Amino acid sequence: MEAVITVVGKDAVGILAKVCTACADEDVNVEEVTQRILRGTFAMIMIVDVTKCKSEITAFAKRLDELGKTMGVEIRCTRQELYDTMHRV
């Protein structure tokens, strides 16, 4: 099962590293990453494989949300099929 992780907030050193470390700690494999810094705002989208995730997806998403709060960014984790449904035109 895949999920989409989005990160948005003020740019700072280590954002990508901290999110990837949180994924690695849960055995979540990062498959694709795109990121940009837009006038000081960090924006990233990751596609991850949560098949082997140690936690349930909701617990993992909550952990990422809490991590984002400590870093001053917003992190959201959504199952791929839910993300696709929400963004279908």
PyMOL Python script that loads the backbone (N, CA, C, O; Angstrom):
from pymol import cmd

cmd.read_pdbstr("""\
ATOM      1  N   MET A   1       0.849  -1.174   0.000  1.00  0.00           N
ATOM      2  CA  MET A   1       0.000   0.000   0.000  1.00  0.00           C
ATOM      3  C   MET A   1       0.892   1.233   0.000  1.00  0.00           C
ATOM      4  O   MET A   1       1.898   1.293   0.707  1.00  0.00           O
ATOM      5  N   GLU A   2       0.508   2.201  -0.796  1.00  0.00           N
ATOM      6  CA  GLU A   2       1.261   3.448  -0.875  1.00  0.00           C
ATOM      7  C   GLU A   2       0.538   4.571  -0.150  1.00  0.00           C
ATOM      8  O   GLU A   2      -0.674   4.533   0.058  1.00  0.00           O
ATOM      9  N   ALA A   3       1.330   5.578   0.230  1.00  0.00           N
ATOM     10  CA  ALA A   3       0.779   6.769   0.870  1.00  0.00           C
ATOM     11  C   ALA A   3       1.502   7.985   0.303  1.00  0.00           C
ATOM     12  O   ALA A   3       2.585   7.870  -0.270  1.00  0.00           O
ATOM     13  N   VAL A   4       0.888   9.139   0.471  1.00  0.00           N
ATOM     14  CA  VAL A   4       1.457  10.415   0.051  1.00  0.00           C
ATOM     15  C   VAL A   4       1.748  11.227   1.304  1.00  0.00           C
ATOM     16  O   VAL A   4       0.875  11.422   2.149  1.00  0.00           O
ATOM     17  N   ILE A   5       2.981  11.695   1.411  1.00  0.00           N
ATOM     18  CA  ILE A   5       3.370  12.566   2.518  1.00  0.00           C
ATOM     19  C   ILE A   5       3.632  13.940   1.927  1.00  0.00           C
ATOM     20  O   ILE A   5       4.411  14.074   0.984  1.00  0.00           O
ATOM     21  N   THR A   6       2.984  14.967   2.478  1.00  0.00           N
ATOM     22  CA  THR A   6       3.240  16.335   2.048  1.00  0.00           C
ATOM     23  C   THR A   6       3.819  17.116   3.219  1.00  0.00           C
ATOM     24  O   THR A   6       3.425  16.934   4.371  1.00  0.00           O
ATOM     25  N   VAL A   7       4.756  17.981   2.892  1.00  0.00           N
ATOM     26  CA  VAL A   7       5.400  18.813   3.908  1.00  0.00           C
ATOM     27  C   VAL A   7       5.437  20.249   3.380  1.00  0.00           C
ATOM     28  O   VAL A   7       5.922  20.488   2.274  1.00  0.00           O
ATOM     29  N   VAL A   8       4.935  21.191   4.152  1.00  0.00           N
ATOM     30  CA  VAL A   8       4.946  22.601   3.770  1.00  0.00           C
ATOM     31  C   VAL A   8       5.277  23.440   4.998  1.00  0.00           C
ATOM     32  O   VAL A   8       4.740  23.214   6.083  1.00  0.00           O
ATOM     33  N   GLY A   9       6.159  24.401   4.814  1.00  0.00           N
ATOM     34  CA  GLY A   9       6.491  25.302   5.911  1.00  0.00           C
ATOM     35  C   GLY A   9       7.736  26.097   5.613  1.00  0.00           C
ATOM     36  O   GLY A   9       8.316  25.991   4.533  1.00  0.00           O
ATOM     37  N   LYS A  10       8.139  26.892   6.575  1.00  0.00           N
ATOM     38  CA  LYS A  10       9.343  27.707   6.424  1.00  0.00           C
ATOM     39  C   LYS A  10      10.555  26.806   6.243  1.00  0.00           C
ATOM     40  O   LYS A  10      10.730  25.835   6.979  1.00  0.00           O
ATOM     41  N   ASP A  11      11.388  27.126   5.266  1.00  0.00           N
ATOM     42  CA  ASP A  11      12.569  26.321   4.976  1.00  0.00           C
ATOM     43  C   ASP A  11      13.537  26.326   6.154  1.00  0.00           C
ATOM     44  O   ASP A  11      13.730  27.346   6.815  1.00  0.00           O
ATOM     45  N   ALA A  12      14.138  25.173   6.399  1.00  0.00           N
ATOM     46  CA  ALA A  12      15.151  25.024   7.445  1.00  0.00           C
ATOM     47  C   ALA A  12      16.023  23.821   7.093  1.00  0.00           C
ATOM     48  O   ALA A  12      15.613  22.951   6.325  1.00  0.00           O
ATOM     49  N   VAL A  13      17.195  23.779   7.645  1.00  0.00           N
ATOM     50  CA  VAL A  13      18.107  22.667   7.417  1.00  0.00           C
ATOM     51  C   VAL A  13      17.536  21.397   8.053  1.00  0.00           C
ATOM     52  O   VAL A  13      17.073  21.424   9.194  1.00  0.00           O
ATOM     53  N   GLY A  14      17.570  20.289   7.315  1.00  0.00           N
ATOM     54  CA  GLY A  14      17.246  18.981   7.880  1.00  0.00           C
ATOM     55  C   GLY A  14      15.821  18.506   7.756  1.00  0.00           C
ATOM     56  O   GLY A  14      15.496  17.444   8.287  1.00  0.00           O
ATOM     57  N   ILE A  15      14.955  19.233   7.083  1.00  0.00           N
ATOM     58  CA  ILE A  15      13.554  18.805   6.988  1.00  0.00           C
ATOM     59  C   ILE A  15      13.462  17.449   6.298  1.00  0.00           C
ATOM     60  O   ILE A  15      12.858  16.517   6.829  1.00  0.00           O
ATOM     61  N   LEU A  16      14.056  17.339   5.126  1.00  0.00           N
ATOM     62  CA  LEU A  16      14.010  16.084   4.381  1.00  0.00           C
ATOM     63  C   LEU A  16      14.623  14.951   5.202  1.00  0.00           C
ATOM     64  O   LEU A  16      14.069  13.853   5.259  1.00  0.00           O
ATOM     65  N   ALA A  17      15.749  15.213   5.827  1.00  0.00           N
ATOM     66  CA  ALA A  17      16.434  14.187   6.618  1.00  0.00           C
ATOM     67  C   ALA A  17      15.563  13.691   7.771  1.00  0.00           C
ATOM     68  O   ALA A  17      15.502  12.488   8.023  1.00  0.00           O
ATOM     69  N   LYS A  18      14.896  14.595   8.465  1.00  0.00           N
ATOM     70  CA  LYS A  18      14.069  14.199   9.614  1.00  0.00           C
ATOM     71  C   LYS A  18      12.848  13.398   9.180  1.00  0.00           C
ATOM     72  O   LYS A  18      12.473  12.431   9.843  1.00  0.00           O
ATOM     73  N   VAL A  19      12.229  13.790   8.076  1.00  0.00           N
ATOM     74  CA  VAL A  19      11.069  13.047   7.585  1.00  0.00           C
ATOM     75  C   VAL A  19      11.505  11.660   7.108  1.00  0.00           C
ATOM     76  O   VAL A  19      10.830  10.669   7.388  1.00  0.00           O
ATOM     77  N   CYS A  20      12.624  11.585   6.392  1.00  0.00           N
ATOM     78  CA  CYS A  20      13.132  10.284   5.932  1.00  0.00           C
ATOM     79  C   CYS A  20      13.532   9.390   7.101  1.00  0.00           C
ATOM     80  O   CYS A  20      13.326   8.178   7.051  1.00  0.00           O
ATOM     81  N   THR A  21      14.098   9.972   8.143  1.00  0.00           N
ATOM     82  CA  THR A  21      14.458   9.193   9.331  1.00  0.00           C
ATOM     83  C   THR A  21      13.211   8.628  10.001  1.00  0.00           C
ATOM     84  O   THR A  21      13.204   7.473  10.425  1.00  0.00           O
ATOM     85  N   ALA A  22      12.158   9.433  10.098  1.00  0.00           N
ATOM     86  CA  ALA A  22      10.892   8.951  10.678  1.00  0.00           C
ATOM     87  C   ALA A  22      10.339   7.795   9.846  1.00  0.00           C
ATOM     88  O   ALA A  22       9.819   6.826  10.400  1.00  0.00           O
ATOM     89  N   CYS A  23      10.447   7.892   8.536  1.00  0.00           N
ATOM     90  CA  CYS A  23       9.994   6.804   7.661  1.00  0.00           C
ATOM     91  C   CYS A  23      10.837   5.546   7.894  1.00  0.00           C
ATOM     92  O   CYS A  23      10.292   4.454   8.052  1.00  0.00           O
ATOM     93  N   ALA A  24      12.149   5.697   7.913  1.00  0.00           N
ATOM     94  CA  ALA A  24      13.043   4.556   8.109  1.00  0.00           C
ATOM     95  C   ALA A  24      12.792   3.874   9.450  1.00  0.00           C
ATOM     96  O   ALA A  24      12.827   2.647   9.538  1.00  0.00           O
ATOM     97  N   ASP A  25      12.541   4.657  10.489  1.00  0.00           N
ATOM     98  CA  ASP A  25      12.270   4.103  11.820  1.00  0.00           C
ATOM     99  C   ASP A  25      11.039   3.204  11.832  1.00  0.00           C
ATOM    100  O   ASP A  25      10.932   2.301  12.662  1.00  0.00           O
ATOM    101  N   GLU A  26      10.109   3.453  10.908  1.00  0.00           N
ATOM    102  CA  GLU A  26       8.858   2.676  10.829  1.00  0.00           C
ATOM    103  C   GLU A  26       8.878   1.654   9.694  1.00  0.00           C
ATOM    104  O   GLU A  26       7.851   1.039   9.407  1.00  0.00           O
ATOM    105  N   ASP A  27      10.030   1.461   9.042  1.00  0.00           N
ATOM    106  CA  ASP A  27      10.152   0.555   7.883  1.00  0.00           C
ATOM    107  C   ASP A  27       9.272   0.987   6.711  1.00  0.00           C
ATOM    108  O   ASP A  27       8.741   0.152   5.978  1.00  0.00           O
ATOM    109  N   VAL A  28       9.128   2.290   6.549  1.00  0.00           N
ATOM    110  CA  VAL A  28       8.386   2.863   5.426  1.00  0.00           C
ATOM    111  C   VAL A  28       9.410   3.222   4.351  1.00  0.00           C
ATOM    112  O   VAL A  28      10.358   3.965   4.607  1.00  0.00           O
ATOM    113  N   ASN A  29       9.209   2.691   3.152  1.00  0.00           N
ATOM    114  CA  ASN A  29      10.154   2.907   2.066  1.00  0.00           C
ATOM    115  C   ASN A  29       9.763   4.133   1.238  1.00  0.00           C
ATOM    116  O   ASN A  29       8.636   4.231   0.752  1.00  0.00           O
ATOM    117  N   VAL A  30      10.699   5.059   1.086  1.00  0.00           N
ATOM    118  CA  VAL A  30      10.468   6.249   0.269  1.00  0.00           C
ATOM    119  C   VAL A  30      10.708   5.865  -1.188  1.00  0.00           C
ATOM    120  O   VAL A  30      11.807   5.441  -1.546  1.00  0.00           O
ATOM    121  N   GLU A  31       9.683   6.013  -2.031  1.00  0.00           N
ATOM    122  CA  GLU A  31       9.789   5.624  -3.429  1.00  0.00           C
ATOM    123  C   GLU A  31      10.069   6.806  -4.352  1.00  0.00           C
ATOM    124  O   GLU A  31      10.846   6.687  -5.299  1.00  0.00           O
ATOM    125  N   GLU A  32       9.444   7.933  -4.081  1.00  0.00           N
ATOM    126  CA  GLU A  32       9.650   9.127  -4.910  1.00  0.00           C
ATOM    127  C   GLU A  32       9.583  10.368  -4.029  1.00  0.00           C
ATOM    128  O   GLU A  32       8.830  10.421  -3.056  1.00  0.00           O
ATOM    129  N   VAL A  33      10.390  11.367  -4.393  1.00  0.00           N
ATOM    130  CA  VAL A  33      10.397  12.636  -3.658  1.00  0.00           C
ATOM    131  C   VAL A  33      10.531  13.776  -4.653  1.00  0.00           C
ATOM    132  O   VAL A  33      11.331  13.711  -5.587  1.00  0.00           O
ATOM    133  N   THR A  34       9.752  14.803  -4.447  1.00  0.00           N
ATOM    134  CA  THR A  34       9.960  16.055  -5.162  1.00  0.00           C
ATOM    135  C   THR A  34       9.863  17.170  -4.137  1.00  0.00           C
ATOM    136  O   THR A  34       8.996  17.155  -3.263  1.00  0.00           O
ATOM    137  N   GLN A  35      10.755  18.130  -4.253  1.00  0.00           N
ATOM    138  CA  GLN A  35      10.735  19.244  -3.303  1.00  0.00           C
ATOM    139  C   GLN A  35      11.163  20.522  -3.987  1.00  0.00           C
ATOM    140  O   GLN A  35      11.885  20.511  -4.984  1.00  0.00           O
ATOM    141  N   ARG A  36      10.706  21.611  -3.432  1.00  0.00           N
ATOM    142  CA  ARG A  36      11.052  22.945  -3.916  1.00  0.00           C
ATOM    143  C   ARG A  36      11.112  23.889  -2.731  1.00  0.00           C
ATOM    144  O   ARG A  36      10.485  23.660  -1.696  1.00  0.00           O
ATOM    145  N   ILE A  37      11.867  24.938  -2.901  1.00  0.00           N
ATOM    146  CA  ILE A  37      11.855  26.039  -1.950  1.00  0.00           C
ATOM    147  C   ILE A  37      11.354  27.245  -2.730  1.00  0.00           C
ATOM    148  O   ILE A  37      11.998  27.704  -3.673  1.00  0.00           O
ATOM    149  N   LEU A  38      10.197  27.749  -2.321  1.00  0.00           N
ATOM    150  CA  LEU A  38       9.538  28.843  -3.016  1.00  0.00           C
ATOM    151  C   LEU A  38       9.539  30.069  -2.115  1.00  0.00           C
ATOM    152  O   LEU A  38       8.735  30.170  -1.188  1.00  0.00           O
ATOM    153  N   ARG A  39      10.446  31.000  -2.394  1.00  0.00           N
ATOM    154  CA  ARG A  39      10.547  32.236  -1.598  1.00  0.00           C
ATOM    155  C   ARG A  39      10.608  31.951  -0.100  1.00  0.00           C
ATOM    156  O   ARG A  39       9.914  32.585   0.695  1.00  0.00           O
ATOM    157  N   GLY A  40      11.444  30.991   0.268  1.00  0.00           N
ATOM    158  CA  GLY A  40      11.636  30.676   1.675  1.00  0.00           C
ATOM    159  C   GLY A  40      10.682  29.643   2.247  1.00  0.00           C
ATOM    160  O   GLY A  40      10.809  29.254   3.408  1.00  0.00           O
ATOM    161  N   THR A  41       9.721  29.194   1.432  1.00  0.00           N
ATOM    162  CA  THR A  41       8.784  28.164   1.881  1.00  0.00           C
ATOM    163  C   THR A  41       9.195  26.822   1.293  1.00  0.00           C
ATOM    164  O   THR A  41       9.345  26.681   0.080  1.00  0.00           O
ATOM    165  N   PHE A  42       9.375  25.845   2.164  1.00  0.00           N
ATOM    166  CA  PHE A  42       9.733  24.490   1.769  1.00  0.00           C
ATOM    167  C   PHE A  42       8.459  23.740   1.414  1.00  0.00           C
ATOM    168  O   PHE A  42       7.490  23.769   2.173  1.00  0.00           O
ATOM    169  N   ALA A  43       8.452  23.068   0.263  1.00  0.00           N
ATOM    170  CA  ALA A  43       7.302  22.267  -0.156  1.00  0.00           C
ATOM    171  C   ALA A  43       7.812  20.937  -0.689  1.00  0.00           C
ATOM    172  O   ALA A  43       8.686  20.907  -1.556  1.00  0.00           O
ATOM    173  N   MET A  44       7.270  19.837  -0.175  1.00  0.00           N
ATOM    174  CA  MET A  44       7.732  18.509  -0.578  1.00  0.00           C
ATOM    175  C   MET A  44       6.552  17.553  -0.668  1.00  0.00           C
ATOM    176  O   MET A  44       5.619  17.615   0.132  1.00  0.00           O
ATOM    177  N   ILE A  45       6.613  16.671  -1.654  1.00  0.00           N
ATOM    178  CA  ILE A  45       5.657  15.574  -1.788  1.00  0.00           C
ATOM    179  C   ILE A  45       6.471  14.296  -1.898  1.00  0.00           C
ATOM    180  O   ILE A  45       7.418  14.217  -2.680  1.00  0.00           O
ATOM    181  N   MET A  46       6.095  13.296  -1.108  1.00  0.00           N
ATOM    182  CA  MET A  46       6.756  11.998  -1.135  1.00  0.00           C
ATOM    183  C   MET A  46       5.724  10.908  -1.389  1.00  0.00           C
ATOM    184  O   MET A  46       4.615  10.955  -0.856  1.00  0.00           O
ATOM    185  N   ILE A  47       6.092   9.930  -2.203  1.00  0.00           N
ATOM    186  CA  ILE A  47       5.308   8.715  -2.352  1.00  0.00           C
ATOM    187  C   ILE A  47       6.062   7.646  -1.567  1.00  0.00           C
ATOM    188  O   ILE A  47       7.246   7.412  -1.808  1.00  0.00           O
ATOM    189  N   VAL A  48       5.377   7.002  -0.631  1.00  0.00           N
ATOM    190  CA  VAL A  48       6.029   6.014   0.220  1.00  0.00           C
ATOM    191  C   VAL A  48       5.246   4.705   0.203  1.00  0.00           C
ATOM    192  O   VAL A  48       4.035   4.694  -0.019  1.00  0.00           O
ATOM    193  N   ASP A  49       5.952   3.612   0.439  1.00  0.00           N
ATOM    194  CA  ASP A  49       5.338   2.294   0.558  1.00  0.00           C
ATOM    195  C   ASP A  49       5.190   1.993   2.045  1.00  0.00           C
ATOM    196  O   ASP A  49       6.185   1.874   2.760  1.00  0.00           O
ATOM    197  N   VAL A  50       3.960   1.871   2.506  1.00  0.00           N
ATOM    198  CA  VAL A  50       3.696   1.621   3.925  1.00  0.00           C
ATOM    199  C   VAL A  50       3.320   0.164   4.204  1.00  0.00           C
ATOM    200  O   VAL A  50       2.810  -0.155   5.278  1.00  0.00           O
ATOM    201  N   THR A  51       3.571  -0.708   3.240  1.00  0.00           N
ATOM    202  CA  THR A  51       3.219  -2.119   3.380  1.00  0.00           C
ATOM    203  C   THR A  51       3.837  -2.741   4.625  1.00  0.00           C
ATOM    204  O   THR A  51       3.184  -3.521   5.319  1.00  0.00           O
ATOM    205  N   LYS A  52       5.087  -2.403   4.913  1.00  0.00           N
ATOM    206  CA  LYS A  52       5.799  -3.003   6.045  1.00  0.00           C
ATOM    207  C   LYS A  52       5.855  -2.079   7.267  1.00  0.00           C
ATOM    208  O   LYS A  52       6.625  -2.322   8.197  1.00  0.00           O
ATOM    209  N   CYS A  53       5.049  -1.035   7.262  1.00  0.00           N
ATOM    210  CA  CYS A  53       5.059  -0.064   8.355  1.00  0.00           C
ATOM    211  C   CYS A  53       4.782  -0.759   9.693  1.00  0.00           C
ATOM    212  O   CYS A  53       3.847  -1.550   9.812  1.00  0.00           O
ATOM    213  N   LYS A  54       5.602  -0.452  10.684  1.00  0.00           N
ATOM    214  CA  LYS A  54       5.472  -1.061  12.011  1.00  0.00           C
ATOM    215  C   LYS A  54       4.183  -0.628  12.708  1.00  0.00           C
ATOM    216  O   LYS A  54       3.638  -1.370  13.526  1.00  0.00           O
ATOM    217  N   SER A  55       3.698   0.562  12.389  1.00  0.00           N
ATOM    218  CA  SER A  55       2.485   1.103  13.003  1.00  0.00           C
ATOM    219  C   SER A  55       1.350   1.081  11.992  1.00  0.00           C
ATOM    220  O   SER A  55       1.572   0.907  10.794  1.00  0.00           O
ATOM    221  N   GLU A  56       0.127   1.261  12.489  1.00  0.00           N
ATOM    222  CA  GLU A  56      -0.990   1.459  11.569  1.00  0.00           C
ATOM    223  C   GLU A  56      -0.813   2.824  10.920  1.00  0.00           C
ATOM    224  O   GLU A  56      -0.164   3.701  11.489  1.00  0.00           O
ATOM    225  N   ILE A  57      -1.380   3.010   9.743  1.00  0.00           N
ATOM    226  CA  ILE A  57      -1.183   4.234   8.973  1.00  0.00           C
ATOM    227  C   ILE A  57      -1.624   5.468   9.762  1.00  0.00           C
ATOM    228  O   ILE A  57      -0.989   6.517   9.662  1.00  0.00           O
ATOM    229  N   THR A  58      -2.698   5.359  10.543  1.00  0.00           N
ATOM    230  CA  THR A  58      -3.158   6.523  11.311  1.00  0.00           C
ATOM    231  C   THR A  58      -2.156   6.899  12.406  1.00  0.00           C
ATOM    232  O   THR A  58      -1.946   8.081  12.677  1.00  0.00           O
ATOM    233  N   ALA A  59      -1.546   5.909  13.027  1.00  0.00           N
ATOM    234  CA  ALA A  59      -0.534   6.178  14.057  1.00  0.00           C
ATOM    235  C   ALA A  59       0.721   6.780  13.425  1.00  0.00           C
ATOM    236  O   ALA A  59       1.331   7.690  13.986  1.00  0.00           O
ATOM    237  N   PHE A  60       1.098   6.273  12.269  1.00  0.00           N
ATOM    238  CA  PHE A  60       2.256   6.811  11.558  1.00  0.00           C
ATOM    239  C   PHE A  60       1.992   8.256  11.144  1.00  0.00           C
ATOM    240  O   PHE A  60       2.861   9.116  11.289  1.00  0.00           O
ATOM    241  N   ALA A  61       0.791   8.521  10.629  1.00  0.00           N
ATOM    242  CA  ALA A  61       0.427   9.882  10.230  1.00  0.00           C
ATOM    243  C   ALA A  61       0.460  10.829  11.424  1.00  0.00           C
ATOM    244  O   ALA A  61       0.900  11.972  11.301  1.00  0.00           O
ATOM    245  N   LYS A  62       0.000  10.360  12.564  1.00  0.00           N
ATOM    246  CA  LYS A  62       0.018  11.183  13.777  1.00  0.00           C
ATOM    247  C   LYS A  62       1.452  11.478  14.200  1.00  0.00           C
ATOM    248  O   LYS A  62       1.768  12.596  14.607  1.00  0.00           O
ATOM    249  N   ARG A  63       2.312  10.480  14.104  1.00  0.00           N
ATOM    250  CA  ARG A  63       3.726  10.688  14.448  1.00  0.00           C
ATOM    251  C   ARG A  63       4.344  11.761  13.545  1.00  0.00           C
ATOM    252  O   ARG A  63       5.084  12.624  14.015  1.00  0.00           O
ATOM    253  N   LEU A  64       4.035  11.700  12.249  1.00  0.00           N
ATOM    254  CA  LEU A  64       4.558  12.707  11.319  1.00  0.00           C
ATOM    255  C   LEU A  64       3.993  14.085  11.633  1.00  0.00           C
ATOM    256  O   LEU A  64       4.711  15.082  11.561  1.00  0.00           O
ATOM    257  N   ASP A  65       2.708  14.145  11.982  1.00  0.00           N
ATOM    258  CA  ASP A  65       2.090  15.416  12.347  1.00  0.00           C
ATOM    259  C   ASP A  65       2.807  16.026  13.553  1.00  0.00           C
ATOM    260  O   ASP A  65       3.105  17.221  13.567  1.00  0.00           O
ATOM    261  N   GLU A  66       3.077  15.210  14.550  1.00  0.00           N
ATOM    262  CA  GLU A  66       3.775  15.684  15.746  1.00  0.00           C
ATOM    263  C   GLU A  66       5.202  16.122  15.421  1.00  0.00           C
ATOM    264  O   GLU A  66       5.685  17.123  15.950  1.00  0.00           O
ATOM    265  N   LEU A  67       5.872  15.370  14.548  1.00  0.00           N
ATOM    266  CA  LEU A  67       7.219  15.749  14.116  1.00  0.00           C
ATOM    267  C   LEU A  67       7.178  17.114  13.439  1.00  0.00           C
ATOM    268  O   LEU A  67       8.021  17.970  13.707  1.00  0.00           O
ATOM    269  N   GLY A  68       6.201  17.315  12.567  1.00  0.00           N
ATOM    270  CA  GLY A  68       6.064  18.586  11.876  1.00  0.00           C
ATOM    271  C   GLY A  68       5.887  19.752  12.838  1.00  0.00           C
ATOM    272  O   GLY A  68       6.456  20.825  12.634  1.00  0.00           O
ATOM    273  N   LYS A  69       5.107  19.543  13.875  1.00  0.00           N
ATOM    274  CA  LYS A  69       4.898  20.605  14.863  1.00  0.00           C
ATOM    275  C   LYS A  69       6.201  20.989  15.547  1.00  0.00           C
ATOM    276  O   LYS A  69       6.438  22.168  15.810  1.00  0.00           O
ATOM    277  N   THR A  70       7.052  20.004  15.838  1.00  0.00           N
ATOM    278  CA  THR A  70       8.337  20.312  16.482  1.00  0.00           C
ATOM    279  C   THR A  70       9.280  21.038  15.530  1.00  0.00           C
ATOM    280  O   THR A  70      10.169  21.768  15.968  1.00  0.00           O
ATOM    281  N   MET A  71       9.085  20.835  14.214  1.00  0.00           N
ATOM    282  CA  MET A  71       9.956  21.467  13.214  1.00  0.00           C
ATOM    283  C   MET A  71       9.376  22.764  12.668  1.00  0.00           C
ATOM    284  O   MET A  71      10.058  23.483  11.937  1.00  0.00           O
ATOM    285  N   GLY A  72       8.132  23.073  13.009  1.00  0.00           N
ATOM    286  CA  GLY A  72       7.503  24.287  12.501  1.00  0.00           C
ATOM    287  C   GLY A  72       7.006  24.178  11.071  1.00  0.00           C
ATOM    288  O   GLY A  72       6.901  25.180  10.365  1.00  0.00           O
ATOM    289  N   VAL A  73       6.694  22.930  10.635  1.00  0.00           N
ATOM    290  CA  VAL A  73       6.131  22.697   9.305  1.00  0.00           C
ATOM    291  C   VAL A  73       4.880  21.842   9.450  1.00  0.00           C
ATOM    292  O   VAL A  73       4.636  21.248  10.500  1.00  0.00           O
ATOM    293  N   GLU A  74       4.096  21.789   8.385  1.00  0.00           N
ATOM    294  CA  GLU A  74       2.904  20.942   8.391  1.00  0.00           C
ATOM    295  C   GLU A  74       3.206  19.681   7.597  1.00  0.00           C
ATOM    296  O   GLU A  74       3.585  19.749   6.428  1.00  0.00           O
ATOM    297  N   ILE A  75       3.037  18.532   8.237  1.00  0.00           N
ATOM    298  CA  ILE A  75       3.262  17.243   7.566  1.00  0.00           C
ATOM    299  C   ILE A  75       1.951  16.469   7.588  1.00  0.00           C
ATOM    300  O   ILE A  75       1.327  16.294   8.634  1.00  0.00           O
ATOM    301  N   ARG A  76       1.553  16.012   6.412  1.00  0.00           N
ATOM    302  CA  ARG A  76       0.343  15.190   6.298  1.00  0.00           C
ATOM    303  C   ARG A  76       0.693  13.895   5.588  1.00  0.00           C
ATOM    304  O   ARG A  76       1.482  13.881   4.642  1.00  0.00           O
ATOM    305  N   CYS A  77       0.106  12.822   6.049  1.00  0.00           N
ATOM    306  CA  CYS A  77       0.288  11.513   5.428  1.00  0.00           C
ATOM    307  C   CYS A  77      -1.092  10.957   5.112  1.00  0.00           C
ATOM    308  O   CYS A  77      -1.936  10.818   5.998  1.00  0.00           O
ATOM    309  N   THR A  78      -1.313  10.638   3.833  1.00  0.00           N
ATOM    310  CA  THR A  78      -2.608  10.172   3.367  1.00  0.00           C
ATOM    311  C   THR A  78      -2.420   8.938   2.502  1.00  0.00           C
ATOM    312  O   THR A  78      -1.530   8.908   1.652  1.00  0.00           O
ATOM    313  N   ARG A  79      -3.247   7.919   2.708  1.00  0.00           N
ATOM    314  CA  ARG A  79      -3.175   6.743   1.842  1.00  0.00           C
ATOM    315  C   ARG A  79      -3.355   7.174   0.390  1.00  0.00           C
ATOM    316  O   ARG A  79      -4.149   8.069   0.102  1.00  0.00           O
ATOM    317  N   GLN A  80      -2.628   6.546  -0.514  1.00  0.00           N
ATOM    318  CA  GLN A  80      -2.619   6.937  -1.927  1.00  0.00           C
ATOM    319  C   GLN A  80      -4.024   6.968  -2.519  1.00  0.00           C
ATOM    320  O   GLN A  80      -4.376   7.933  -3.199  1.00  0.00           O
ATOM    321  N   GLU A  81      -4.833   5.943  -2.281  1.00  0.00           N
ATOM    322  CA  GLU A  81      -6.163   5.903  -2.899  1.00  0.00           C
ATOM    323  C   GLU A  81      -7.060   7.024  -2.378  1.00  0.00           C
ATOM    324  O   GLU A  81      -7.886   7.556  -3.119  1.00  0.00           O
ATOM    325  N   LEU A  82      -6.900   7.378  -1.113  1.00  0.00           N
ATOM    326  CA  LEU A  82      -7.660   8.502  -0.547  1.00  0.00           C
ATOM    327  C   LEU A  82      -7.195   9.821  -1.162  1.00  0.00           C
ATOM    328  O   LEU A  82      -8.006  10.679  -1.511  1.00  0.00           O
ATOM    329  N   TYR A  83      -5.880   9.967  -1.286  1.00  0.00           N
ATOM    330  CA  TYR A  83      -5.305  11.176  -1.889  1.00  0.00           C
ATOM    331  C   TYR A  83      -5.801  11.335  -3.324  1.00  0.00           C
ATOM    332  O   TYR A  83      -6.191  12.430  -3.730  1.00  0.00           O
ATOM    333  N   ASP A  84      -5.787  10.232  -4.102  1.00  0.00           N
ATOM    334  CA  ASP A  84      -6.252  10.271  -5.486  1.00  0.00           C
ATOM    335  C   ASP A  84      -7.722  10.681  -5.563  1.00  0.00           C
ATOM    336  O   ASP A  84      -8.104  11.472  -6.426  1.00  0.00           O
ATOM    337  N   THR A  85      -8.531  10.152  -4.677  1.00  0.00           N
ATOM    338  CA  THR A  85      -9.959  10.469  -4.660  1.00  0.00           C
ATOM    339  C   THR A  85     -10.185  11.938  -4.327  1.00  0.00           C
ATOM    340  O   THR A  85     -11.032  12.595  -4.932  1.00  0.00           O
ATOM    341  N   MET A  86      -9.428  12.448  -3.367  1.00  0.00           N
ATOM    342  CA  MET A  86      -9.580  13.846  -2.952  1.00  0.00           C
ATOM    343  C   MET A  86      -9.163  14.827  -4.050  1.00  0.00           C
ATOM    344  O   MET A  86      -9.659  15.953  -4.095  1.00  0.00           O
ATOM    345  N   HIS A  87      -8.259  14.411  -4.929  1.00  0.00           N
ATOM    346  CA  HIS A  87      -7.726  15.321  -5.938  1.00  0.00           C
ATOM    347  C   HIS A  87      -8.175  15.011  -7.351  1.00  0.00           C
ATOM    348  O   HIS A  87      -7.587  15.499  -8.316  1.00  0.00           O
ATOM    349  N   ARG A  88      -9.202  14.209  -7.475  1.00  0.00           N
ATOM    350  CA  ARG A  88      -9.758  13.902  -8.785  1.00  0.00           C
ATOM    351  C   ARG A  88     -10.670  15.034  -9.217  1.00  0.00           C
ATOM    352  O   ARG A  88     -11.501  15.504  -8.441  1.00  0.00           O
ATOM    353  N   VAL A  89     -10.515  15.463 -10.439  1.00  0.00           N
ATOM    354  CA  VAL A  89     -11.327  16.568 -10.954  1.00  0.00           C
ATOM    355  C   VAL A  89     -12.516  16.039 -11.718  1.00  0.00           C
ATOM    356  O   VAL A  89     -13.318  16.820 -12.229  1.00  0.00           O
TER     357      VAL A  89
END
""", "prot")
cmd.dss("prot")
cmd.show_as("cartoon", "prot")
cmd.util.cbc("prot")
cmd.orient("prot")
